[in-house]
């Protein structure tokens, strides 16, 4: 099925699960308060939203039902990951479970499904049905994000070229300037 929406967006992950992960921290056992690092990802998580966003509320209510208070620290994503790994925070929300992350962290059950779509410049035709049609495209990625096995495999095979930067905003700027061809992103974040 080809249509305007299909032309603009690549829905390569129908249900990539969003997870919270907990470091192997002995300070978590018996704690009355857990300190959780996270990034800024509205409408899911944001210090500017009521309750810190709806995922923050789910996490907070889950811990509070067990008598544990939650303190969130909103940081750049890479810093949230590194500081949790170093033990400054006992958990970090919300991450996809990857092989490399599972070496250092325990993961909860999935909290919710979401999807990525490919954004591209409107002036450039983009309509495809198979991964091989992405050949030669330069794809912008954001540092420390997991885009799933499908895209990782496509990049590792050399079918597409990855251009990694530190923020989603920088990737959108690169896209507008023609420095990348595609940028996978959650459509809920973009519509905010």
N, C-alpha and C positions, 0 to 999 in steps of 0.2 A: 504494500500500500504506500503510494507516494503522495504526499500532500505537502502543503506549505509548512506545517509543523514538522513533519518528518524531514523535510528539506533542511530545516534550520537546526534541528536538535538530534543528537545521537543518544538514544536511550540504551546505553550499553550495560547499565546496572539497574535492573528492575527492583531488586531488593537487597542492596548492600546494607548490611546490618550496622547500626551505630551502637557502639559499646562503651561502657566505662571500664577502665582497668585499674587494678589495685597493685601497687608495688609489693614486693616481698618485704613488708615492713613490720617488724615486731611491735612497733608502737601502736599499730592499729588494734591489736588484741586488747580487749577490755577498755578501749577508749570511750569517753563520753562525747567527744567531738572528733570529727574527721575533717582534715583539710584537703580540699580537692582543687587542683589546678585545672584550668580550662582556657580555651580561646574565645574569641568573639565571633559568633556565627548565628546572627539573627535569621529566622525567628526562634531557632533552637536554644541558643545561649547568648546572653548579652547582659552586661551589668546595667545597660540602659533600659531594659525591659522589666515590667513588673515580675517580681519573683526570680529575676535573672533569666527569664525565658522559660518556655514550657518544659524543656528537657531538664533544666535545673530544678523545676518544681517537682517533676517525677522523681528525680534522684533524692531531693531533700525529703519528700514524703516517705520514700522507701526507707531511708535511714531513720527518720523520726519514728516510724512505726516500730522500730527496734530500740528506741530510746537513745539514739545517737544523733547529736546535732551536726550540722554541716556548715562549714565555712568555705565559700568559693573564692578563689583568686583568679581574676581574669587577666591573662598574660598573652603575649604572642605565642602561637602554637608551638613553635620549636622550643621556646623557653619553658613552656608548661611541661612538655615531654621530658626535657633534660633535667628540670628541677624535681620532677617526680622520680625520675630514675636515680637521682642523687640522694633522695630521701627527704628533701625539704617538704614535699607533700606526700600524703599517703595514697592518694588516688588522683587520676586525671580523667576528665570527661571531655569529649566523647570521641572515641577512636575506633577504627576498624581493626579487627584482629588480623595481624599479619604474622608470618613466620618469624621475622626478626623481632617484632615487639613481644611475641609470646615467649621469647627466651628470657625476658626481663620482667614480665608482668603477667598477672592473672586477669582473665576477662570475665565479666558478668555475662549473663544471658543477654541476647539482643534487646534493645529498648524499643526500636522502631525501624521500619524500612524507609529507604529513600532512594532517589535515583540521581544520576548525573545525566546531563545532556551536553551535546557539543554546541558551543556558540561559534559563530563565524561572521565575517563581514557580510552585510546584506548585499553588497554589490558583487559578491563572488558566489557563483552557483555552487551549491553543495547538496547533492542528492545522491545517495548511495544505498546499496543493499547488502554488500559484503565487505568484510574487513580489507580485502585486497584492494578495494577502491580507495582506501586511504593512503596508498603508496605515495611516498614523496611529500606528504604533508608534514608541516612543522607544528607540533602540539605543545602548547604552553601548559606547564604543570606548576603547582605550588609546593614548595619545599615541605617535606614531612607529611604530606597527604598520602593516603592510599587510594588509588583509583581502581583497584581490583585487578584480578589476574588477567582478565581479557586484555586490557590496555597495556599492562606490564609485559605480557607476552608479545604483543604487537611491537612495542618499543624495543624489547630485547632481540627480536627477530630482525630489526633494522628496517621494517616496513615503513615506519614513521620515525621522525626525528623529535626527540624531547628537548624542550627548552625550559629549564627549571628556574623559578624566581621565588622571592620570599613572600609574595602576597597575591591574593586574588585581584585586587585593584591594579597591581602592576601587570598582571596577565591581561586584563581587559584593555589597559593602555597599549600594551604590545600588539594586541589584536587590532585595535583601531589604527595603529601606525603601520600595520602590515608586516610586523616582525615575526608574528606567528600566524598560522592559518586557522587553527582550532583551539578552543579552550573548554575542557570539560568542567561543568559547574552545576551545582544544585540549583534548580530553577526557583525554589522557594527563597533562597538567599538573594537571588538577583531581583525578584519581584518586590522585595521589601521596601 
